[in-house]
Amino acid sequence: MIDYKPMLGLKGSTFKSTVEAGKIKEYAAAVDDWSDFFWSDDPAEQYAPPTFSHIYRSGKMEAMHLADLSRFVQGEHDITYHRPLHPGEELTYHLEIVDVTEKAGRASGPMALIVLETILRDTQGEPVQTIRQTFVGRR
């Protein structure tokens, strides 16, 4: 069996991204959301769809490098919005594995639950979003 407990506390590389007005519109079109907030040409009025921040995080989850991801599925996904994302903002992403637990599966045997937390902070260091994802995998 694979022991995932040593992953607790692992952190991914901190990285930055800038929210772009055009990318907000592209994302809104991709998810078929035509709210005026996403399509405004006024940066003071435009803000990003709730899950927009995920596009910058794709491929940056090296904190999970010890897990055989072919054995995992995404379980719970919780996003806390501290405030909207606006065009021109620079965000810093902080990724960390904050919980690793084991449970007995009914038919599948032992399971591992790994919680990856991503905190997005603005240039003042204030949190903008907190994302918690639980991955469930067979041990």
N, C-alpha and C positions, 0 to 999 in steps of 0.2 A: 504494500500500500504506500501511496505517496503521502508524505507529511507536509502539509502546506503552512503549518504554524510558523516556520521561520520567515514567511513572507510578511508577517505582521510588522508594521512600521516602515516597510520599504517605500521609498519615494521615487517618483519619476523626476526627470529633469524639469526645472522651472523654465517656462518659455513664455514669450509675449506675442500678442497679436493686436492688430488695430482693426476696429470695427469700421467697415467701409459701407457707405450708403448704397452703392451699386450692388454689393454682395447681399445686403439686406433685401433688396428688391428681387434678386435672383433666387434667394432662398424662399421668400414669400411665394414667388411664382411656382417653385418646385413643390411646395407643400400645399399649393392651391388656396392660399389665404390672401384675400383681396382687401383686407382692412386698410382704411385710409392711413392709419398710423405707420404702416410699413411702406407705403407708396408715396408719402409726402416728399416733396423736393426741398422742404424747409428743414434743415438739420435740427432745429429746436423742437420741431413737431414729430420728426421721424424717430421711431425706435424699432428694435429688432424683434422678430417673433421669439417666443419663449425658448425654443430649443436651438436657436441660431448658434449659440456659443459652441455647440458640439462639433461644428464643421472644422474648427481650428484644432480640436483635440484628437481628431482621427489619426490613428497611427502613432500616437504619442503616449501610449499606455505601457511603457517599459517597466513600470513597477510590477506588472503582472508577468514578467519574463520567466519566472520560475514555475508558472502554472502551464500545464499542457492544455491550452485553450480548446483543443479539439474535444476535450472531455467536459466542457462547461457550456452552460446556456445562461443568458441573462435572466435574472429573476426580477427582483424589485428595482425600481428606478425612481428616485425621489429628487426633485429639484426645488430648492428654496430660492425664491427671487427676492433679493434685498432691494432691488430697484431695476428699472428698465435699462437696456443697453442702447446707447445712442451712437450715431455715426461720428467717427473721429476719435473715439475713446481708445486708449491703449489699455489692454487687459493683461495681467500676469496670471498664468495658470499654475497651480500647485496641486500635484497629484500624490496621494498617499494611501496605502492599504491600512485601514484603520480597524479592521476586525477580521479575524479568521476563526471560524467555529466548525465543529463537526457534529453531524446529526446522523442518526440511524434511519436509513430509508426503509420503507415497508417491503418493497420487492427488489429494489436495486442495490441494497447493501449500504455501506457507509457513504456519506456525502460530505463534501466540504462546501462551506459558504464563505466567500471572500467579499468583503465590502471595500470598494475603491471610492475614495472621496476626492473630489476635485473642487478646489475653491478658486474662484476668479476674483481678483482684486484690481481696483482701479489704481491710478498713479499715486493716490494718497494712501494706498494700502487698505482702503475700506473694501469689505466684501461686497461683490455685486451679485454673485450666484454661488450657491453651494450645491453640488451634485453628488448624490450617493447612489452607487450602483452595487447591487448584490449579484454576484455570479455564483451559480450552483453547479457543482461538478461531482462526478463519481470519483471516489478515491480508489 
